[in-house]
Amino acid sequence: MWQSRLARGVIAPVVLPHELGHALPATAARLQARITLLPDWDGSQQPLGRFNAELTPSTPLWVIRLIALAPVPIFIALAVGIRLTLSPSGPSAVGTVLCCSLWAAPSGGDLAVAREPAQARAAGEFLVTTAGQERVLSNLISITVTGVVGAVVLI
């Protein structure tokens, strides 16, 4: 048990940039962003990190969707910026692809909030029931994002 907790504790900070990718537009929208590494969780899958912010009935649905999906364009743009300014090669190119792909990839929860922003708004937070389809779609999008980031960095 403690080995699993220790391993997650070492790995959890790796997801921090992804969570910051949600927090950036949330802060711009004047929402109080909160990021928790290794959050308490009752679901079937233990997340390494969690972004949240209080939502009110006046929070626009498009803002909720934007925040839920923001890491995708942010980290693809970062990969483009790195490619244009640093022209990484060898191990730095591989590291750029791995990090930007990981941080850009939306989770099933991100996709669920983007699919049902009204449910998140009604709950008052970025929490929506995740269906199996979001997990599958998350995996497919992650593969696509990795291909896009790889093409941007390596070609």
N, C-alpha and C positions, 0 to 999 in steps of 0.2 A: 504493500500500500504506500509506504513512504517513498519507495523508489519511483512509483508512478507520479506522485505529487512533486518530487524533486525534479524529475524529467520535465514535467509540465511547467514547473517554475523556471527552469532554465530556458525552455522553448518559448514561453509566453511573451517575453519582450520582443520576439521576432514579429509578432502580429501588431505591435504598437503603431507602426506607420500606417497600417490599414485602418485602424481605429481613428487615428489622427486625420485620415482622409475623409472620414465622416464628420469629425469635429470641426474641420476648417469651414465648410459651408454652413454648418449649424451655427457656428459663432458669427459668421457673416450675416446670418438671418436673425441674429440676436437671441438665439436659444442658449440656455446654459448647458453646455456639453459636459458629459461625464464619461470617463473611460475607466474601466475596471479590468485589470488583468486577473485571470483565474477567478472569475465571478462564481458566487454560489449559484447553482443551477439545478433544477429539478427535472430537466428534459433527458432524453435518451442520449444525447451527444453533449459532452462537456466542452463548451467553448474555451479557448485560451484567452480571449479578450472580448469585451463587450462595450459598445458605444451606446449611450442613451442620452436623451434630453427630454425635458417636459414639453408635451404638446398641448395646446389649448384648442378649443373649438374654432378659433379664428386662424389657426395655422393653415396656410394654403396646402392643398394636397400635392401640388407640383413641387413645393419646397420639400415636403416629406420624401417624395420620390427622388428628387435631386440629391438629397442628403444620403439616402439609402444606396444610391448607385455612384456617388461621387468618387470613390477610390478608383473606379475603372478609368475614367478619362484623366484623372490626376496622375496616376502612375504610368499610363501610356504616354502622357505628355512628358513626364520626367524621363522616360526612356528615350524619347525623341530628343529632348534637351541634352541628355548625356551623349547621345550619338553625335549630335551636331557640334557640341563643344569639346568633348574629350576623345571622340573616336576610339572607344575601348576595343582592345583586342586580347586574345588569349584568356587567361583566368579572369581579368576584369570584365570582359564581355560576358562570360558565363555568369559571373556574379551579378552583373547588371540585369541580365535576362531573368535569373532566378528570383532576385529580390523584387524587381518591378512586376514580374508576373504574379508572385505570391501576394504582394500588397494590392495589386489591382483586382485580383479575382474576387468576385462577389460570393458571399456565403449564401446558403439557403435562406437564412434569416433576412439578409439584405434583399434578396429577390422577393421574399414573402411580403416585406414592408412595401417594396415598390409595386407589387401586385395589388395590395390592399391597404393603401395609405389611409383610407377612411377608418379602417379597423384600428390602425395604430393611433390615429387621432382620437378615436373614441376611447381607447385604452389610456390615453394621456402620455404615452411613451412609445419608443421604437420597439414594440414587441407585438408580433403577429404570429399566429399558429402557422407553423411550417408544414406544408404537405410534402409528400414524397417527390412530387414533380419538381419542387424547388431544389431539392438536393441533387436530382439528376441533372436539371438545367444548370445548376451551379458547376457541376463537374464538366459539362459540355462547354460552358462559357470559359471556365478556367483553361481548358485545352486550347480554345480559340484565342484567348488573351495571351497565352504563352507563345502561340504561333505568331501573333501580331507583334508582340514585344521582341521575339527572336528575329523576326524579319526586319524590324526597325533597327535593331542594334547590330545585327550581323551582316546585313546586306548593304 
